[in-house]
Amino acid sequence: MSATEITAGQLGIRYLIDGSHDASLGMFELTVPPASNVPPPHSHSRNEEVVYALEGTLRYTVGSETRDLTAGQSMHTPRGTVHAFSNPFDRVARALIVLSPDIGAQYFKDVAAVVNAGGPPDKAALITVMSRYGLVPAAPK
């Protein structure tokens, strides 16, 4: 199976394994340029996630723990735990993301349709997409 390339705003998603069709695990490469707009802190009601840094530095938060992940470092996000990521550094960060069960490439295609529509992203539409796939935005602090 060939990789599916998706651009959602400034983020690049290269879906390597789409396990959403049979509820198995999925895997994609995430590219985060410096100072990119990123998703708000959120949790997954149906999935757990592992992030493994490949290049650059990715700031990753799981619950109350924030770490700056460099190549070879990883973090695990249990189902239902609020997490977020960013790249406040001066070079591109790339990470391998594994989801179990997989959320699927279609989620990112749906997000891209909202984010890439032009103008500021429609937050209500993004929340609708997130909700459809079991993502829950964190309550503002």
Secondary structure, DSSP 8 states (H G I E B T S, - for coil): ---EEEEETTEEEEEEE--TTTT--EEEEEEE-TT-----SEEESS-EEEEEEEESEEEEEETTEEEEEETT-EEEE-TT--EEEE--SSS-EEEEEEEES---HHHHHHHHHHHTTSSS--HHHHHHHHHHTTEEE----
